[in-house]
Amino acid sequence: MAELMFGLGQTKKKKEAEAKVTQTKKSIWQYQGRPDEAVESQVRSQQHNREKSEKATRMTTKTNLREVNMAVETVESGVRKEQHEREKNWKETGRNQKTAN
C-alpha cells in the first residue's frame, strides 16, 4: 500500500510540474507573441490580400469591358460614316472625270 501512495505522490508532483511549464509557456507566448503572428508576417499577409483584390478587380474589369456592344450607333461612328461616303463620292467623280477626258 505504501508503494501505491508513493506512486500517487509522484504522479501529483509530475502533473504540478507540467502545469507550471504550460503556464510559463503561456505567459511567454502572451508576452512575445506567437512566431506566426509576427508583425512582418501580418504586413505581408495584408499586402498579399491587397494585391489579390487588385488583381481580382482588374480581371473583372477586363471581362466587363469585353461585353461592349459595338453595334450601337454613336455620334463618332455617324461622322466617320459620313466622311467615308464623301470620300467615296469624291473618288468616283475623279474616276468619272478621267474616263470623260
Biopython code that builds the backbone (N, CA, C, O; Angstrom):
import numpy as np
from Bio.PDB.StructureBuilder import StructureBuilder

atoms = [
    (1, "MET", "N", (0.813, -1.173, 0.000)),
    (1, "MET", "CA", (0.000, 0.000, 0.000)),
    (1, "MET", "C", (0.873, 1.260, 0.000)),
    (1, "MET", "O", (0.536, 2.259, -0.634)),
    (2, "ALA", "N", (1.958, 1.199, 0.694)),
    (2, "ALA", "CA", (2.863, 2.341, 0.758)),
    (2, "ALA", "C", (3.431, 2.648, -0.620)),
    (2, "ALA", "O", (3.666, 3.804, -0.971)),
    (3, "GLU", "N", (3.645, 1.593, -1.387)),
    (3, "GLU", "CA", (4.182, 1.807, -2.739)),
    (3, "GLU", "C", (3.176, 2.552, -3.612)),
    (3, "GLU", "O", (3.552, 3.412, -4.408)),
    (4, "LEU", "N", (1.909, 2.220, -3.460)),
    (4, "LEU", "CA", (0.852, 2.880, -4.223)),
    (4, "LEU", "C", (0.760, 4.360, -3.860)),
    (4, "LEU", "O", (0.593, 5.204, -4.741)),
    (5, "MET", "N", (0.864, 4.671, -2.598)),
    (5, "MET", "CA", (0.802, 6.055, -2.158)),
    (5, "MET", "C", (2.008, 6.836, -2.674)),
    (5, "MET", "O", (1.903, 8.003, -3.052)),
    (6, "PHE", "N", (3.156, 6.158, -2.680)),
    (6, "PHE", "CA", (4.350, 6.802, -3.198)),
    (6, "PHE", "C", (4.174, 7.111, -4.686)),
    (6, "PHE", "O", (4.567, 8.183, -5.146)),
    (7, "GLY", "N", (3.582, 6.175, -5.443)),
    (7, "GLY", "CA", (3.332, 6.374, -6.877)),
    (7, "GLY", "C", (2.357, 7.509, -7.121)),
    (7, "GLY", "O", (2.552, 8.293, -8.051)),
    (8, "LEU", "N", (1.326, 7.618, -6.321)),
    (8, "LEU", "CA", (0.357, 8.704, -6.479)),
    (8, "LEU", "C", (0.993, 10.057, -6.192)),
    (8, "LEU", "O", (0.691, 11.052, -6.851)),
    (9, "GLY", "N", (1.872, 10.078, -5.203)),
    (9, "GLY", "CA", (2.573, 11.319, -4.887)),
    (9, "GLY", "C", (3.460, 11.755, -6.033)),
    (9, "GLY", "O", (3.559, 12.946, -6.330)),
    (10, "GLN", "N", (4.115, 10.784, -6.688)),
    (10, "GLN", "CA", (4.977, 11.097, -7.832)),
    (10, "GLN", "C", (4.142, 11.652, -8.993)),
    (10, "GLN", "O", (4.539, 12.609, -9.658)),
    (11, "THR", "N", (2.991, 11.037, -9.219)),
    (11, "THR", "CA", (2.122, 11.485, -10.313)),
    (11, "THR", "C", (1.632, 12.899, -10.040)),
    (11, "THR", "O", (1.558, 13.720, -10.954)),
    (12, "LYS", "N", (1.301, 13.183, -8.803)),
    (12, "LYS", "CA", (0.823, 14.513, -8.438)),
    (12, "LYS", "C", (1.910, 15.557, -8.667)),
    (12, "LYS", "O", (1.647, 16.640, -9.189)),
    (13, "LYS", "N", (3.151, 15.213, -8.265)),
    (13, "LYS", "CA", (4.256, 16.156, -8.471)),
    (13, "LYS", "C", (4.516, 16.367, -9.957)),
    (13, "LYS", "O", (4.798, 17.484, -10.391)),
    (14, "LYS", "N", (4.422, 15.286, -10.741)),
    (14, "LYS", "CA", (4.655, 15.381, -12.182)),
    (14, "LYS", "C", (3.594, 16.284, -12.838)),
    (14, "LYS", "O", (3.926, 17.114, -13.684)),
    (15, "LYS", "N", (2.344, 16.125, -12.457)),
    (15, "LYS", "CA", (1.269, 16.953, -13.006)),
    (15, "LYS", "C", (1.442, 18.409, -12.622)),
    (15, "LYS", "O", (1.186, 19.301, -13.431)),
    (16, "GLU", "N", (1.873, 18.658, -11.391)),
    (16, "GLU", "CA", (2.115, 20.042, -10.960)),
    (16, "GLU", "C", (3.248, 20.670, -11.766)),
    (16, "GLU", "O", (3.174, 21.833, -12.161)),
    (17, "ALA", "N", (4.306, 19.876, -12.006)),
    (17, "ALA", "CA", (5.434, 20.384, -12.785)),
    (17, "ALA", "C", (5.009, 20.694, -14.222)),
    (17, "ALA", "O", (5.399, 21.719, -14.780)),
    (18, "GLU", "N", (4.217, 19.817, -14.813)),
    (18, "GLU", "CA", (3.746, 20.037, -16.183)),
    (18, "GLU", "C", (2.831, 21.261, -16.256)),
    (18, "GLU", "O", (2.898, 22.036, -17.210)),
    (19, "ALA", "N", (1.987, 21.429, -15.254)),
    (19, "ALA", "CA", (1.105, 22.592, -15.220)),
    (19, "ALA", "C", (1.915, 23.877, -15.126)),
    (19, "ALA", "O", (1.586, 24.876, -15.766)),
    (20, "LYS", "N", (2.980, 23.844, -14.320)),
    (20, "LYS", "CA", (3.834, 25.031, -14.187)),
    (20, "LYS", "C", (4.518, 25.344, -15.513)),
    (20, "LYS", "O", (4.632, 26.508, -15.898)),
    (21, "VAL", "N", (4.977, 24.298, -16.217)),
    (21, "VAL", "CA", (5.641, 24.502, -17.513)),
    (21, "VAL", "C", (4.658, 25.093, -18.520)),
    (21, "VAL", "O", (4.998, 26.040, -19.229)),
    (22, "THR", "N", (3.459, 24.552, -18.591)),
    (22, "THR", "CA", (2.475, 25.080, -19.543)),
    (22, "THR", "C", (2.079, 26.515, -19.199)),
    (22, "THR", "O", (1.881, 27.340, -20.091)),
    (23, "GLN", "N", (1.967, 26.806, -17.914)),
    (23, "GLN", "CA", (1.637, 28.176, -17.505)),
    (23, "GLN", "C", (2.759, 29.129, -17.904)),
    (23, "GLN", "O", (2.496, 30.234, -18.378)),
    (24, "THR", "N", (4.005, 28.709, -17.714)),
    (24, "THR", "CA", (5.146, 29.543, -18.090)),
    (24, "THR", "C", (5.161, 29.773, -19.598)),
    (24, "THR", "O", (5.388, 30.894, -20.052)),
    (25, "LYS", "N", (4.918, 28.717, -20.375)),
    (25, "LYS", "CA", (4.901, 28.854, -21.835)),
    (25, "LYS", "C", (3.797, 29.800, -22.280)),
    (25, "LYS", "O", (4.005, 30.609, -23.185)),
    (26, "LYS", "N", (2.621, 29.712, -21.655)),
    (26, "LYS", "CA", (1.517, 30.606, -21.998)),
    (26, "LYS", "C", (1.890, 32.055, -21.739)),
    (26, "LYS", "O", (1.626, 32.935, -22.559)),
    (27, "SER", "N", (2.509, 32.293, -20.584)),
    (27, "SER", "CA", (2.869, 33.677, -20.254)),
    (27, "SER", "C", (3.940, 34.204, -21.209)),
    (27, "SER", "O", (3.913, 35.380, -21.572)),
    (28, "ILE", "N", (4.879, 33.354, -21.619)),
    (28, "ILE", "CA", (5.908, 33.778, -22.580)),
    (28, "ILE", "C", (5.257, 34.093, -23.920)),
    (28, "ILE", "O", (5.580, 35.102, -24.546)),
    (29, "TRP", "N", (4.353, 33.243, -24.357)),
    (29, "TRP", "CA", (3.695, 33.450, -25.650)),
    (29, "TRP", "C", (2.836, 34.704, -25.630)),
    (29, "TRP", "O", (2.753, 35.414, -26.632)),
    (30, "GLN", "N", (2.208, 34.979, -24.521)),
    (30, "GLN", "CA", (1.396, 36.187, -24.437)),
    (30, "GLN", "C", (2.280, 37.421, -24.467)),
    (30, "GLN", "O", (1.887, 38.451, -25.015)),
    (31, "TYR", "N", (3.437, 37.333, -23.902)),
    (31, "TYR", "CA", (4.343, 38.472, -23.862)),
    (31, "TYR", "C", (4.997, 38.685, -25.222)),
    (31, "TYR", "O", (4.991, 39.797, -25.750)),
    (32, "GLN", "N", (5.566, 37.613, -25.793)),
    (32, "GLN", "CA", (6.318, 37.755, -27.045)),
    (32, "GLN", "C", (5.448, 37.588, -28.279)),
    (32, "GLN", "O", (5.791, 38.099, -29.345)),
    (33, "GLY", "N", (4.372, 36.910, -28.162)),
    (33, "GLY", "CA", (3.528, 36.643, -29.316)),
    (33, "GLY", "C", (3.998, 35.380, -30.021)),
    (33, "GLY", "O", (5.143, 34.951, -29.879)),
    (34, "ARG", "N", (3.105, 34.816, -30.764)),
    (34, "ARG", "CA", (3.469, 33.605, -31.494)),
    (34, "ARG", "C", (4.290, 33.970, -32.707)),
    (34, "ARG", "O", (4.111, 35.049, -33.271)),
    (35, "PRO", "N", (5.194, 33.085, -33.126)),
    (35, "PRO", "CA", (6.042, 33.410, -34.278)),
    (35, "PRO", "C", (5.245, 33.591, -35.568)),
    (35, "PRO", "O", (5.632, 34.386, -36.425)),
    (36, "ASP", "N", (4.146, 32.868, -35.715)),
    (36, "ASP", "CA", (3.361, 33.021, -36.938)),
    (36, "ASP", "C", (2.496, 34.270, -36.914)),
    (36, "ASP", "O", (1.864, 34.594, -37.920)),
    (37, "GLU", "N", (2.450, 34.977, -35.796)),
    (37, "GLU", "CA", (1.707, 36.223, -35.710)),
    (37, "GLU", "C", (2.648, 37.417, -35.577)),
    (37, "GLU", "O", (2.295, 38.425, -34.965)),
    (38, "ALA", "N", (3.825, 37.304, -36.141)),
    (38, "ALA", "CA", (4.781, 38.399, -36.076)),
    (38, "ALA", "C", (4.274, 39.562, -36.921)),
    (38, "ALA", "O", (3.426, 39.378, -37.794)),
    (39, "VAL", "N", (4.786, 40.739, -36.664)),
    (39, "VAL", "CA", (4.343, 41.949, -37.360)),
    (39, "VAL", "C", (4.634, 41.842, -38.850)),
    (39, "VAL", "O", (3.804, 42.216, -39.679)),
    (40, "GLU", "N", (5.824, 41.327, -39.190)),
    (40, "GLU", "CA", (6.197, 41.238, -40.596)),
    (40, "GLU", "C", (5.272, 40.316, -41.357)),
    (40, "GLU", "O", (4.873, 40.616, -42.483)),
    (41, "SER", "N", (4.927, 39.186, -40.742)),
    (41, "SER", "CA", (4.041, 38.255, -41.436)),
    (41, "SER", "C", (2.647, 38.839, -41.589)),
    (41, "SER", "O", (1.978, 38.584, -42.591)),
    (42, "GLN", "N", (2.199, 39.616, -40.617)),
    (42, "GLN", "CA", (0.893, 40.265, -40.740)),
    (42, "GLN", "C", (0.906, 41.292, -41.863)),
    (42, "GLN", "O", (-0.049, 41.388, -42.634)),
    (43, "VAL", "N", (1.987, 42.058, -41.954)),
    (43, "VAL", "CA", (2.101, 43.057, -43.017)),
    (43, "VAL", "C", (2.136, 42.368, -44.368)),
    (43, "VAL", "O", (1.486, 42.811, -45.315)),
    (44, "ARG", "N", (2.901, 41.274, -44.459)),
    (44, "ARG", "CA", (2.971, 40.537, -45.722)),
    (44, "ARG", "C", (1.615, 39.991, -46.119)),
    (44, "ARG", "O", (1.238, 40.045, -47.290)),
    (45, "SER", "N", (0.882, 39.467, -45.155)),
    (45, "SER", "CA", (-0.436, 38.922, -45.483)),
    (45, "SER", "C", (-1.383, 40.033, -45.926)),
    (45, "SER", "O", (-2.197, 39.824, -46.825)),
    (46, "GLN", "N", (-1.289, 41.214, -45.309)),
    (46, "GLN", "CA", (-2.117, 42.340, -45.741)),
    (46, "GLN", "C", (-1.765, 42.754, -47.164)),
    (46, "GLN", "O", (-2.648, 43.006, -47.984)),
    (47, "GLN", "N", (-0.458, 42.822, -47.451)),
    (47, "GLN", "CA", (-0.033, 43.181, -48.797)),
    (47, "GLN", "C", (-0.498, 42.142, -49.804)),
    (47, "GLN", "O", (-0.945, 42.478, -50.901)),
    (48, "HIS", "N", (-0.387, 40.882, -49.423)),
    (48, "HIS", "CA", (-0.804, 39.797, -50.313)),
    (48, "HIS", "C", (-2.302, 39.886, -50.591)),
    (48, "HIS", "O", (-2.730, 39.753, -51.738)),
    (49, "ASN", "N", (-3.088, 40.108, -49.561)),
    (49, "ASN", "CA", (-4.541, 40.214, -49.739)),
    (49, "ASN", "C", (-4.896, 41.427, -50.584)),
    (49, "ASN", "O", (-5.795, 41.360, -51.423)),
    (50, "ARG", "N", (-4.191, 42.542, -50.367)),
    (50, "ARG", "CA", (-4.445, 43.746, -51.155)),
    (50, "ARG", "C", (-4.136, 43.484, -52.628)),
    (50, "ARG", "O", (-4.898, 43.880, -53.511)),
    (51, "GLU", "N", (-3.013, 42.816, -52.883)),
    (51, "GLU", "CA", (-2.620, 42.518, -54.254)),
    (51, "GLU", "C", (-3.623, 41.576, -54.920)),
    (51, "GLU", "O", (-3.960, 41.745, -56.092)),
    (52, "LYS", "N", (-4.095, 40.585, -54.165)),
    (52, "LYS", "CA", (-5.089, 39.663, -54.715)),
    (52, "LYS", "C", (-6.375, 40.388, -55.075)),
    (52, "LYS", "O", (-6.973, 40.116, -56.117)),
    (53, "SER", "N", (-6.804, 41.311, -54.219)),
    (53, "SER", "CA", (-8.045, 42.040, -54.503)),
    (53, "SER", "C", (-7.865, 42.962, -55.711)),
    (53, "SER", "O", (-8.784, 43.107, -56.518)),
    (54, "GLU", "N", (-6.697, 43.583, -55.842)),
    (54, "GLU", "CA", (-6.451, 44.435, -57.003)),
    (54, "GLU", "C", (-6.459, 43.616, -58.286)),
    (54, "GLU", "O", (-7.015, 44.049, -59.295)),
    (55, "LYS", "N", (-5.848, 42.440, -58.254)),
    (55, "LYS", "CA", (-5.845, 41.576, -59.432)),
    (55, "LYS", "C", (-7.260, 41.124, -59.771)),
    (55, "LYS", "O", (-7.622, 41.032, -60.944)),
    (56, "ALA", "N", (-8.049, 40.845, -58.755)),
    (56, "ALA", "CA", (-9.422, 40.412, -58.998)),
    (56, "ALA", "C", (-10.236, 41.533, -59.643)),
    (56, "ALA", "O", (-10.995, 41.286, -60.580)),
    (57, "THR", "N", (-10.081, 42.760, -59.148)),
    (57, "THR", "CA", (-10.820, 43.877, -59.749)),
    (57, "THR", "C", (-10.343, 44.127, -61.182)),
    (57, "THR", "O", (-11.146, 44.437, -62.061)),
    (58, "ARG", "N", (-9.042, 43.991, -61.411)),
    (58, "ARG", "CA", (-8.508, 44.165, -62.763)),
    (58, "ARG", "C", (-9.095, 43.117, -63.706)),
    (58, "ARG", "O", (-9.462, 43.423, -64.840)),
    (59, "MET", "N", (-9.178, 41.875, -63.220)),
    (59, "MET", "CA", (-9.699, 40.796, -64.037)),
    (59, "MET", "C", (-11.189, 41.000, -64.339)),
    (59, "MET", "O", (-11.629, 40.788, -65.469)),
    (60, "THR", "N", (-11.955, 41.407, -63.337)),
    (60, "THR", "CA", (-13.386, 41.626, -63.572)),
    (60, "THR", "C", (-13.609, 42.809, -64.504)),
    (60, "THR", "O", (-14.535, 42.800, -65.315)),
    (61, "THR", "N", (-12.762, 43.825, -64.388)),
    (61, "THR", "CA", (-12.878, 44.971, -65.290)),
    (61, "THR", "C", (-12.627, 44.543, -66.723)),
    (61, "THR", "O", (-13.349, 44.959, -67.628)),
    (62, "LYS", "N", (-11.610, 43.715, -66.942)),
    (62, "LYS", "CA", (-11.315, 43.237, -68.293)),
    (62, "LYS", "C", (-12.472, 42.431, -68.852)),
    (62, "LYS", "O", (-12.849, 42.603, -70.011)),
    (63, "THR", "N", (-13.041, 41.552, -68.034)),
    (63, "THR", "CA", (-14.159, 40.741, -68.523)),
    (63, "THR", "C", (-15.380, 41.611, -68.793)),
    (63, "THR", "O", (-16.126, 41.346, -69.735)),
    (64, "ASN", "N", (-15.592, 42.630, -67.993)),
    (64, "ASN", "CA", (-16.731, 43.524, -68.231)),
    (64, "ASN", "C", (-16.532, 44.364, -69.483)),
    (64, "ASN", "O", (-17.495, 44.668, -70.187)),
    (65, "LEU", "N", (-15.294, 44.739, -69.762)),
    (65, "LEU", "CA", (-15.036, 45.547, -70.956)),
    (65, "LEU", "C", (-15.177, 44.734, -72.238)),
    (65, "LEU", "O", (-15.374, 45.306, -73.309)),
    (66, "ARG", "N", (-15.079, 43.422, -72.147)),
    (66, "ARG", "CA", (-15.257, 42.583, -73.332)),
    (66, "ARG", "C", (-16.700, 42.588, -73.804)),
    (66, "ARG", "O", (-16.972, 42.281, -74.965)),
    (67, "GLU", "N", (-17.608, 42.925, -72.941)),
    (67, "GLU", "CA", (-19.026, 42.840, -73.248)),
    (67, "GLU", "C", (-19.577, 44.143, -73.844)),
    (67, "GLU", "O", (-20.781, 44.392, -73.774)),
    (68, "VAL", "N", (-18.718, 44.961, -74.418)),
    (68, "VAL", "CA", (-19.162, 46.215, -75.007)),
    (68, "VAL", "C", (-19.832, 45.910, -76.343)),
    (68, "VAL", "O", (-19.312, 45.135, -77.146)),
    (69, "ASN", "N", (-20.975, 46.518, -76.571)),
    (69, "ASN", "CA", (-21.733, 46.292, -77.800)),
    (69, "ASN", "C", (-21.353, 47.361, -78.816)),
    (69, "ASN", "O", (-21.664, 48.537, -78.628)),
    (70, "MET", "N", (-20.680, 46.959, -79.892)),
    (70, "MET", "CA", (-20.239, 47.915, -80.901)),
    (70, "MET", "C", (-21.306, 48.173, -81.966)),
    (70, "MET", "O", (-21.126, 49.042, -82.819)),
    (71, "ALA", "N", (-22.402, 47.438, -81.927)),
    (71, "ALA", "CA", (-23.460, 47.612, -82.918)),
    (71, "ALA", "C", (-24.268, 48.878, -82.659)),
    (71, "ALA", "O", (-25.026, 49.309, -83.528)),
    (72, "VAL", "N", (-24.124, 49.468, -81.508)),
    (72, "VAL", "CA", (-24.876, 50.676, -81.171)),
    (72, "VAL", "C", (-24.290, 51.863, -81.932)),
    (72, "VAL", "O", (-23.077, 52.073, -81.942)),
    (73, "GLU", "N", (-25.163, 52.626, -82.560)),
    (73, "GLU", "CA", (-24.734, 53.790, -83.334)),
    (73, "GLU", "C", (-24.326, 54.919, -82.393)),
    (73, "GLU", "O", (-25.067, 55.276, -81.477)),
    (74, "THR", "N", (-23.143, 55.475, -82.627)),
    (74, "THR", "CA", (-22.679, 56.600, -81.819)),
    (74, "THR", "C", (-22.485, 57.813, -82.721)),
    (74, "THR", "O", (-22.555, 57.699, -83.944)),
    (75, "VAL", "N", (-22.248, 58.950, -82.130)),
    (75, "VAL", "CA", (-22.035, 60.185, -82.888)),
    (75, "VAL", "C", (-20.775, 60.064, -83.725)),
    (75, "VAL", "O", (-20.757, 60.443, -84.896)),
    (76, "GLU", "N", (-19.721, 59.533, -83.119)),
    (76, "GLU", "CA", (-18.447, 59.417, -83.822)),
    (76, "GLU", "C", (-18.555, 58.476, -85.021)),
    (76, "GLU", "O", (-18.016, 58.760, -86.091)),
    (77, "SER", "N", (-19.250, 57.362, -84.836)),
    (77, "SER", "CA", (-19.386, 56.430, -85.963)),
    (77, "SER", "C", (-20.219, 57.052, -87.077)),
    (77, "SER", "O", (-19.959, 56.803, -88.254)),
    (78, "GLY", "N", (-21.206, 57.848, -86.725)),
    (78, "GLY", "CA", (-22.003, 58.540, -87.746)),
    (78, "GLY", "C", (-21.157, 59.525, -88.534)),
    (78, "GLY", "O", (-21.284, 59.605, -89.756)),
    (79, "VAL", "N", (-20.301, 60.272, -87.863)),
    (79, "VAL", "CA", (-19.427, 61.241, -88.530)),
    (79, "VAL", "C", (-18.457, 60.524, -89.445)),
    (79, "VAL", "O", (-18.226, 60.963, -90.572)),
    (80, "ARG", "N", (-17.887, 59.429, -88.975)),
    (80, "ARG", "CA", (-16.944, 58.669, -89.810)),
    (80, "ARG", "C", (-17.631, 58.096, -91.040)),
    (80, "ARG", "O", (-17.064, 58.081, -92.133)),
    (81, "LYS", "N", (-18.851, 57.629, -90.849)),
    (81, "LYS", "CA", (-19.599, 57.071, -91.977)),
    (81, "LYS", "C", (-19.850, 58.152, -93.020)),
    (81, "LYS", "O", (-19.715, 57.911, -94.220)),
    (82, "GLU", "N", (-20.212, 59.333, -92.560)),
    (82, "GLU", "CA", (-20.451, 60.464, -93.461)),
    (82, "GLU", "C", (-19.184, 60.842, -94.221)),
    (82, "GLU", "O", (-19.229, 61.088, -95.427)),
    (83, "GLN", "N", (-18.043, 60.890, -93.512)),
    (83, "GLN", "CA", (-16.774, 61.215, -94.157)),
    (83, "GLN", "C", (-16.399, 60.149, -95.179)),
    (83, "GLN", "O", (-15.876, 60.464, -96.248)),
    (84, "HIS", "N", (-16.664, 58.894, -94.852)),
    (84, "HIS", "CA", (-16.344, 57.803, -95.769)),
    (84, "HIS", "C", (-17.176, 57.914, -97.054)),
    (84, "HIS", "O", (-16.662, 57.723, -98.156)),
    (85, "GLU", "N", (-18.454, 58.223, -96.896)),
    (85, "GLU", "CA", (-19.325, 58.395, -98.069)),
    (85, "GLU", "C", (-18.836, 59.557, -98.936)),
    (85, "GLU", "O", (-18.825, 59.466, -100.163)),
    (86, "ARG", "N", (-18.431, 60.653, -98.281)),
    (86, "ARG", "CA", (-17.924, 61.820, -99.015)),
    (86, "ARG", "C", (-16.670, 61.448, -99.810)),
    (86, "ARG", "O", (-16.524, 61.842, -100.967)),
    (87, "GLU", "N", (-15.751, 60.673, -99.171)),
    (87, "GLU", "CA", (-14.524, 60.238, -99.839)),
    (87, "GLU", "C", (-14.844, 59.330, -101.029)),
    (87, "GLU", "O", (-14.234, 59.454, -102.091)),
    (88, "LYS", "N", (-15.796, 58.424, -100.849)),
    (88, "LYS", "CA", (-16.184, 57.525, -101.948)),
    (88, "LYS", "C", (-16.734, 58.307, -103.121)),
    (88, "LYS", "O", (-16.389, 58.037, -104.272)),
    (89, "ASN", "N", (-17.589, 59.275, -102.835)),
    (89, "ASN", "CA", (-18.165, 60.100, -103.903)),
    (89, "ASN", "C", (-17.089, 60.904, -104.608)),
    (89, "ASN", "O", (-17.120, 61.038, -105.832)),
    (90, "TRP", "N", (-16.127, 61.449, -103.849)),
    (90, "TRP", "CA", (-15.053, 62.252, -104.437)),
    (90, "TRP", "C", (-14.196, 61.395, -105.364)),
    (90, "TRP", "O", (-13.839, 61.829, -106.459)),
    (91, "LYS", "N", (-13.862, 60.167, -104.924)),
    (91, "LYS", "CA", (-13.063, 59.275, -105.756)),
    (91, "LYS", "C", (-13.816, 58.875, -107.024)),
    (91, "LYS", "O", (-13.238, 58.794, -108.108)),
    (92, "GLU", "N", (-15.103, 58.628, -106.866)),
    (92, "GLU", "CA", (-15.897, 58.222, -108.030)),
    (92, "GLU", "C", (-15.991, 59.351, -109.047)),
    (92, "GLU", "O", (-15.904, 59.107, -110.251)),
    (93, "THR", "N", (-16.165, 60.567, -108.585)),
    (93, "THR", "CA", (-16.203, 61.700, -109.524)),
    (93, "THR", "C", (-14.852, 61.868, -110.187)),
    (93, "THR", "O", (-14.786, 62.228, -111.363)),
    (94, "GLY", "N", (-13.768, 61.616, -109.457)),
    (94, "GLY", "CA", (-12.438, 61.685, -110.066)),
    (94, "GLY", "C", (-12.267, 60.630, -111.130)),
    (94, "GLY", "O", (-11.681, 60.919, -112.173)),
    (95, "ARG", "N", (-12.746, 59.430, -110.921)),
    (95, "ARG", "CA", (-12.666, 58.361, -111.928)),
    (95, "ARG", "C", (-13.513, 58.703, -113.139)),
    (95, "ARG", "O", (-13.106, 58.478, -114.279)),
    (96, "ASN", "N", (-14.688, 59.245, -112.886)),
    (96, "ASN", "CA", (-15.567, 59.607, -113.996)),
    (96, "ASN", "C", (-14.967, 60.713, -114.864)),
    (96, "ASN", "O", (-15.152, 60.709, -116.081)),
    (97, "GLN", "N", (-14.250, 61.659, -114.251)),
    (97, "GLN", "CA", (-13.618, 62.734, -114.997)),
    (97, "GLN", "C", (-12.491, 62.200, -115.866)),
    (97, "GLN", "O", (-12.283, 62.679, -116.981)),
    (98, "LYS", "N", (-11.744, 61.187, -115.351)),
    (98, "LYS", "CA", (-10.671, 60.595, -116.145)),
    (98, "LYS", "C", (-11.225, 59.905, -117.374)),
    (98, "LYS", "O", (-10.692, 60.056, -118.473)),
    (99, "THR", "N", (-12.277, 59.159, -117.193)),
    (99, "THR", "CA", (-12.871, 58.456, -118.335)),
    (99, "THR", "C", (-13.528, 59.434, -119.320)),
    (99, "THR", "O", (-13.596, 59.148, -120.516)),
    (100, "ALA", "N", (-13.999, 60.554, -118.841)),
    (100, "ALA", "CA", (-14.629, 61.539, -119.720)),
    (100, "ALA", "C", (-13.582, 62.270, -120.533)),
    (100, "ALA", "O", (-13.893, 62.714, -121.638)),
    (101, "ASN", "N", (-12.360, 62.421, -120.053)),
    (101, "ASN", "CA", (-11.312, 63.145, -120.784)),
    (101, "ASN", "C", (-10.713, 62.249, -121.776)),
    (101, "ASN", "O", (-9.807, 62.653, -122.505)),
]
sb = StructureBuilder()
sb.init_structure("model")
sb.init_model(0)
sb.init_chain("A")
sb.init_seg("    ")
for serial, (resi, resn, name, xyz) in enumerate(atoms, 1):
    if name == "N":
        sb.init_residue(resn, " ", resi, " ")
    sb.init_atom(name, np.array(xyz, "f"), 0.0, 1.0, " ", f" {name:<3s}", serial, name[0])
structure = sb.get_structure()
